[in-house]
């Protein structure tokens, strides 16, 4: 599956490892950086969504999405992303991703719109009152030099995702993309109750203008 992510906010909070551990399968290690586990919320527009070998379908390939995620390592040592939830404004995308990738997608009323130099994100999960996210953000400063071992690399340079099959089997999908081109983000995060943990303090925020992705099919983690 191919897709492009545009106007992406990365907002990350330090969270207690014990609180996060309950939301991640025991087979996966929750990774830490600077002595802390991290929970991220990313909001963006998806464009050009398509299955391999096919062209994007007009009216179905563009939508808003928001992911709640953390960072894990499999028993074989491979680092990746574990999604606590994913919300999208497209019912077709939600149903397709649930079936193809066994990911915890939910339908949301969501927009990611430009307002001059600012980008406004509003997300409210359908059928779950109180599961909301609201933020206003824009890029700030020059492009960052992301170096191995840095916090920016830890939070973004992930080349696979993990999920669980119907019987709890640990599954992995490879992700191919170029290194992230990041800037600092000037962000006003107002509502974050979409996360399963209470988030406090000022988040660490980054911005990406555009990133192209290819996601391969799921395979069991041996």
N, C-alpha and C positions, 0 to 999 in steps of 0.2 A: 504494500500500500504506500502510495506517495502522497505528500501534502506539503504545503508551505505555511509557516506560522509568521504572522505579521503583528507588529506593534505589541510585543510581548513584555509584560511585567513579570519579574521574578521578585517576590517578597518573601523573605526568610526570617524565621524566628528561632532562637534557641529554645529548646523544650527539654523537660526532664526525660531522661532515657526510660525510666520506669513507666511513665505515663504513655510513652510512645510504643513501648514493647508490646502492650496488649493489643495493638492494632496491626502487628506484623507477625507472620508465621514464625514459629519457633525454629524452622529450618534456616531462616535468614538471620544473619547478624545485622543489627542496626549500627551503621557506621557513625563515628563521631569525628568532629574536627574542632580543634581548640578546646578539647575537653568537654564537648557538648554534642548532643544529638540536635538535628535541625529539621524543622518542618517548613515546607515551602508551599506557597500558593502562586500559581502562574496563571495569568489571564492573557488572552490573545485572540486574534481572528485566524481561522483556518481558511485557506484558499486553495483551489486546485486539488481538492481531495479526489483520489482516483485509485482504482485497483490496478495492479501491474498489467501493462499492455493495453490499457483502456484510457480514453480521454475523460477529463472531468465532465460530469453531467451538469448542464446549466441549471441553476436553481437549487441544486443539492450539494454542490461541492464547496460552498462558502457559508460559514456560520461562526458564531462566537463560542469560545470554550474556556473553561476554568478547571485547573487540576490542583488537587491537594496531594502532596507527595512527600516522601522521605527517601533516605539513601541507605542502601543495603549492600550486603556482600553474600554471595551464595557459598555453599560448602566447598565448591571447587575454586573459590577465591575470586570469582568474577564480580566486580562491582556493578551496580545498576540502580534502577529507580523502582520503588514500590509506591503505587498509587493508593491512597486512602479513599479517594473519590475523584470522579471526573464528571463535570457538568457541561452540557452542550445545548445550544438553542435549536438543534436539528433533531427531530424524532428519528429520521432515517439514519443519521450518523450514530445516534445512541443505540438503536437496535442492531445495527451492523457491527459496531465495535463490541457490544456484549457477546454476540455470537462468534465473531472471528477471534477475539482476543480475551474473552472471559474477564473483562475489566468492569469495575463497578461504576458504570455510567448512569447518570440520571438526566432527565429532561429538565431544562431550566428556561425561565424567561431571562434572556441575557442579551446585553449589547456591549460592544466595544467600539466606541465612536470617537472621531477626532473633533476637538473644539479648539481651533487655532493650533497652538503648539502643544496643547494638552490632549490627553486621551482619557476619556471617561469610561469606566467599566461598572456595570450594574448587573448583578446576578441574583436571582431568587429561584430556588429549586421548586419545581412544580410538585404540589401535594405534600410538602414538608415545611410548614410555617416556621419561620425563624432561621432556616438554613439560607443565609444571605451573605453577599460580599459586595462591597462598594469601595471604589478607589478612583483617584484621579492622579495621573502620572505623566511625566515627560522625560526625555533624555536630558542629561546634564554633562557637560564637559566632553573631552576627547574620548576616542575609543580606548578601552583599557588593554593593557598587555597582560593577558592571562597566562600565568606561568604554572608549571607542574607543582603541585603541593600547596598552591594558594587556595584561599577560601572560594574564590570565583571558580576555579577548576573543579574543586570538590562538589560544588553545588550544580554545575552545569555540564561538565564534560563526562556524560554518562552515555554508554553505547549499547545498553540493553535495558529492557523492562522485565519485571517479574510479576507473575500472577499465579493464582491457584486454580487447578482444574476442579471438576465436579466432585471428585473423591479426595480432594486435598493435595493432589499431585502438584509439585512445584514445576511451573512452566516458565520458559524464557523466550523472548522475541528480540532478535538483534535489531539495532537501530543504526543506520548509516547517515551521517551528516558531517559537514565541514566544521572545524572548530568555531565555537561561538564568537561573534563579534559583539562585545558588550560595551555599554556605557553605564556610568552611574545613573540612577533614576531619582529625580525629584518627585516624591510620591506622597500623597495624602490618603492614607488607608483609613476608612471610616468604620466599616462593618466587616467583621471576620467570623461571624458565627457559623459559617459553613464548615469550619474545621471541627473535628471531633474532640479537640483539646482546647482549653482556654488559652488564648494567646495574649501575652502581655509584653509591654516594652515596645521600643521602636524597632521595626523590622529593618533588615539589611536589604536594600532594593537595587536591582539592576534592570537594564532595558536592552532589548534586542529589536532592531528594526525589521529584520527578515531572516528566516532560517528555512532551508529546504531539507526535507526528511524523506527517508525510505525506511519503512518498518517491515521486517520479514515475518513470516508465519511463526506461530508458537511451536516450540519443541520442548520435550521433557528435559529437566535438568538431571543429568546422570550422576 
